[in-house]
Amino acid sequence: MATQLRRVTLWGGPMDGEAFLVTADWDGMYLPVPGEERRAIYEPDTDGDPDRWLHRGWIA
């Protein structure tokens, strides 16, 4: 069986406008940002489109 992929778009923060293909069961990610030691936290918009992931802050 093929893995189902969906396209998510990042809103806000350092990766604003970037898009990724993720598996259907992903519910966010910590992304490395060029020039930063921290990673950006992105999670689905719980009040809107689940394929729009919002910047939620930083993690070391």
C-alpha positions in Angstrom: 0.0 0.0 0.0 1.3 3.4 -0.9 1.9 6.0 1.8 -0.6 8.9 1.6 1.1 12.3 1.4 -0.4 15.8 1.8 1.0 19.2 1.1 1.3 21.6 4.1 2.2 25.3 3.9 4.1 27.1 6.7 2.7 30.4 7.9 4.7 33.0 10.0 8.1 32.7 11.4 11.4 32.1 9.5 10.0 29.5 7.1 6.9 31.5 6.1 5.6 30.4 2.7 7.6 27.2 2.5 5.6 24.0 1.6 6.4 20.4 2.4 4.9 17.0 1.6 4.2 15.1 4.8 2.6 11.8 5.6 -1.1 12.0 6.7 -0.3 11.2 10.3 2.1 14.1 10.9 0.9 16.8 13.3 3.7 19.3 13.3 7.5 19.5 13.1 10.6 21.1 14.5 12.5 22.6 11.6 16.2 23.6 11.5 16.6 27.2 10.3 19.8 28.3 8.5 21.9 30.5 10.7 20.0 29.6 13.9 20.9 27.1 16.6 17.3 26.8 17.6 14.6 25.0 15.6 11.3 26.5 14.5 8.1 24.8 15.8 5.3 24.5 13.3 1.9 22.9 14.1 -1.4 22.7 12.2 -3.9 25.6 12.5 -6.4 24.0 14.9 -9.0 26.7 14.1 -8.7 26.5 10.3 -7.1 24.6 7.5 -5.2 21.6 8.9 -2.8 21.9 6.0 -1.8 25.4 7.1 0.9 25.0 9.8 1.5 28.0 12.0 4.8 29.1 13.6 4.4 28.3 17.4 7.8 29.5 18.6 11.3 28.0 19.0 13.0 25.0 20.6 16.7 24.6 21.4 
